[in-house]
Amino acid sequence: MGISDTKLDFSQQIAHHLPYLRRYARALTGSQSSGDAFATATLEAILEDRDAYADHPSARVALFRAFRLVWQSAGAPEETVEGAAPARSLETSAQDHMRTLTPDTRQALLLNSIEGFNSDEIGQIMDISPEDADDLIAAARQEIENSMSGDVLVIEDEAIIAMDLHSIVTSIGHNVTGIGRTRDAAIELGLQKTPDLILADIQLADNSSGIDAVKTLLEQVGDIPVIFITAFPERLLTGDKPEPAFVIAKPYSEDQVRSAVGQAMFFSSTETLKTA
């Protein structure tokens, strides 16, 4: 195999993993625009020093390691945007608590729980030992889960999944305000009691759209963090339209839901966050 073929293979692998890097970047920053900006900067860094990354045995690890280096050089989102609207109490709590967490703990938790990297891979990405990675994951999970509680609206038509999500959400100290099985039911529940977070499936019981339900609710009640759960996450990460910051693929794990809920609550209003 020639050099050009090797480079082509690496490019194809990077392209395959890019939607998931964007998902990770958005979850880490709490913002679509900031997350995509970091993902773009990562690709530029790889293009500038392609050989340094192409030689890595795992293109996926190499891609996330490149992001880590870009993230370290730029810093993490910590301050509110000047002139932004006053924060709700949950948002204020999230931002205050965010300053007490290190970027490393957030990264380790997301790499493990959302992206499925093991401790050894996280060590390679973050230049730490697998044992240190385990310690960071444990610390981040505990700190985020203890940081705040809020009201969560679940939009899900499958009863077993809805019950499972209800159990996970309440087990980490949050209150489920209701479970909407259709678009109209979800909107009605969301308008009855404005949630702090929406956890939504895409395809609902009557073939209505969870995306439409969320869009209508946000138009009515303002910005609320949303976590979409779907068997086809790539359909929400196309770059062709406004996209969610938090996406969980089905079948999901309990750790993925716990981590995403904690992160979403952490960034309860992405519009008031910026990169340092």
Secondary structure in CASP SS format (residue, H / E / C, confidence):
PFRMAT SS
TARGET T0000
AUTHOR 0000-0000-0000
METHOD secondary structure of the structure
MODEL  1
M C 1.00
G C 1.00
I H 1.00
S H 1.00
D H 1.00
T H 1.00
K H 1.00
L H 1.00
D H 1.00
F H 1.00
S H 1.00
Q H 1.00
Q H 1.00
I H 1.00
A H 1.00
H H 1.00
H H 1.00
L H 1.00
P H 1.00
Y H 1.00
L H 1.00
R H 1.00
R H 1.00
Y H 1.00
A H 1.00
R H 1.00
A H 1.00
L H 1.00
T H 1.00
G C 1.00
S C 1.00
Q H 1.00
S H 1.00
S H 1.00
G H 1.00
D H 1.00
A H 1.00
F H 1.00
A H 1.00
T H 1.00
A H 1.00
T H 1.00
L H 1.00
E H 1.00
A H 1.00
I H 1.00
L H 1.00
E H 1.00
D C 1.00
R H 1.00
D H 1.00
A H 1.00
Y H 1.00
A H 1.00
D C 1.00
H C 1.00
P C 1.00
S C 1.00
A H 1.00
R H 1.00
V H 1.00
A H 1.00
L H 1.00
F H 1.00
R H 1.00
A H 1.00
F H 1.00
R H 1.00
L H 1.00
V H 1.00
W H 1.00
Q H 1.00
S H 1.00
A H 1.00
G C 1.00
A C 1.00
P C 1.00
E C 1.00
E E 1.00
T E 1.00
V C 1.00
E C 1.00
G C 1.00
A C 1.00
A C 1.00
P C 1.00
A C 1.00
R C 1.00
S H 1.00
L H 1.00
E H 1.00
T H 1.00
S H 1.00
A H 1.00
Q H 1.00
D H 1.00
H H 1.00
M H 1.00
R C 1.00
T C 1.00
L C 1.00
T C 1.00
P H 1.00
D H 1.00
T H 1.00
R H 1.00
Q H 1.00
A H 1.00
L H 1.00
L H 1.00
L H 1.00
N H 1.00
S H 1.00
I C 1.00
E C 1.00
G C 1.00
F C 1.00
N C 1.00
S H 1.00
D H 1.00
E H 1.00
I H 1.00
G H 1.00
Q H 1.00
I H 1.00
M H 1.00
D C 1.00
I C 1.00
S C 1.00
P H 1.00
E H 1.00
D H 1.00
A H 1.00
D H 1.00
D H 1.00
L H 1.00
I H 1.00
A H 1.00
A H 1.00
A H 1.00
R H 1.00
Q H 1.00
E H 1.00
I H 1.00
E H 1.00
N H 1.00
S H 1.00
M C 1.00
S C 1.00
G C 1.00
D E 1.00
V E 1.00
L E 1.00
V E 1.00
I E 1.00
E C 1.00
D C 1.00
E C 1.00
A H 1.00
I H 1.00
I H 1.00
A H 1.00
M H 1.00
D H 1.00
L H 1.00
H H 1.00
S H 1.00
I H 1.00
V H 1.00
T H 1.00
S H 1.00
I C 1.00
G C 1.00
H C 1.00
N E 1.00
V E 1.00
T E 1.00
G E 1.00
I E 1.00
G E 1.00
R C 1.00
T C 1.00
R H 1.00
D H 1.00
A H 1.00
A H 1.00
I H 1.00
E H 1.00
L H 1.00
G H 1.00
L H 1.00
Q H 1.00
K C 1.00
T C 1.00
P C 1.00
D C 1.00
L E 1.00
I E 1.00
L E 1.00
A E 1.00
D E 1.00
I C 1.00
Q E 1.00
L C 1.00
A C 1.00
D C 1.00
N C 1.00
S C 1.00
S E 1.00
G H 1.00
I H 1.00
D H 1.00
A H 1.00
V H 1.00
K H 1.00
T H 1.00
L H 1.00
L H 1.00
E H 1.00
Q H 1.00
V H 1.00
G C 1.00
D C 1.00
I C 1.00
P C 1.00
V E 1.00
I E 1.00
F E 1.00
I E 1.00
T E 1.00
A C 1.00
F C 1.00
P H 1.00
E H 1.00
R H 1.00
L H 1.00
L C 1.00
T C 1.00
G C 1.00
D C 1.00
K C 1.00
P C 1.00
E C 1.00
P C 1.00
A C 1.00
F E 1.00
V E 1.00
I E 1.00
A E 1.00
K C 1.00
P C 1.00
Y C 1.00
S C 1.00
E H 1.00
D H 1.00
Q H 1.00
V H 1.00
R H 1.00
S H 1.00
A H 1.00
V H 1.00
G H 1.00
Q H 1.00
A H 1.00
M H 1.00
F H 1.00
F C 1.00
S C 1.00
S C 1.00
T H 1.00
E H 1.00
T H 1.00
L E 1.00
K E 1.00
T C 1.00
A C 1.00
END
